[in-house]
Amino acid sequence: IIIIKDEICDALKLWIVIRKAINCMTACLRGERKIDDYSEKSHDWPLFTKLMLSTWVRIFEPDNEIALSFAKQWANVISKAFESRTYNDAAYIEAYISEFHSKPKGARERDFADFYHLNLLKGVLSSDIKSSMLDYVISKTDGIYYAYDKSIMELPKVFKSKETSRYLEAIEILSEYKSAKDKLGFVVSWLEDNKDENGQWDLGAQAKDNLHFPLLDSWRRSSDRIKDCTYRIEKIITNIR
């Protein structure tokens, strides 16, 4: 009972921290607060900042009104770009200008195959557009920016590696789209082929990056590492299936 109470207390403390972060980011989206004076000239920085904030808010609170409204703007852009079921760059730019009243300035405005856009757009695209967009992303030779810099179709050569962990980050993003079920079966087969004799997974000590393995603070014991890796991979397979 004491252990359960401690776990509930820890979970409550974590939620309070997350709630404060969501409230702060939402206030920034409303223009009530400012993050800092940092800016990048190569981007439309105000728009890119709104993209980052809205994405993180929707990850924790998908129906947040202001973040969802921004997501729907991007959904309009993507829907126009894939209206013919294949990507049309001219249609993308036209829709972008219509929604945001300026031309795409930098790479992050021109290339939506990145961590932020793909997480932001979950739940706001029609089935056909979503399927076409995923086909486009999966076939891109440079993968998903901020996650994996190679084609999703190109499986990592060494399973026990940090590269595999980064590859799995990209798959985690895609696997939360329902359309991924019919497109990522080859990933499930690859993961199943890399189970150990106990039906678990081990990405090796070098895969720990303090970002993707939140269950256990230390991997000093290989059994703890295997628990973390197995939990992560089982969740991916469940999402895809």
Stockholm file with secondary structure:
# STOCKHOLM 1.0

chainA/1-241         IIIIKDEICDALKLWIVIRKAINCMTACLRGERKIDDYSEKSHDWPLFTKLMLSTWVRIFEPDNEIALSFAKQWANVISKAFESRTYNDAAYIEAYISEFHSKPKGARERDFADFYHLNLLKGVLSSDIKSSMLDYVISKTDGIYYAYDKSIMELPKVFKSKETSRYLEAIEILSEYKSAKDKLGFVVSWLEDNKDENGQWDLGAQAKDNLHFPLLDSWRRSSDRIKDCTYRIEKIITNIR
#=GR chainA/1-241 SS CHHHHHHHHHHHHHHHHHHHHHHHHHHHHTTSSCCCSCCCTTSCHHHHHHHHHHHHHHHHCTTCHHHHHHHHHHHHHHHHHTTTSSCCHHHHHHHHHHHHSSCCCSHHHHCCCBHHHHHHTTTSSCHHHHHHHHHHHHHCTTCBBTTBSSCTTSCCSCSSSHHHHHHHHHHHHHHTSGGGGGTCHHHHHHHHHTCCTTSCCCCCGGGCCSSSCCSCSCCSSHHHHHHHHHHHHHHHHHHHC
#=GC SS_cons         CHHHHHHHHHHHHHHHHHHHHHHHHHHHHTTSSCCCSCCCTTSCHHHHHHHHHHHHHHHHCTTCHHHHHHHHHHHHHHHHHTTTSSCCHHHHHHHHHHHHSSCCCSHHHHCCCBHHHHHHTTTSSCHHHHHHHHHHHHHCTTCBBTTBSSCTTSCCSCSSSHHHHHHHHHHHHHHTSGGGGGTCHHHHHHHHHTCCTTSCCCCCGGGCCSSSCCSCSCCSSHHHHHHHHHHHHHHHHHHHC
//
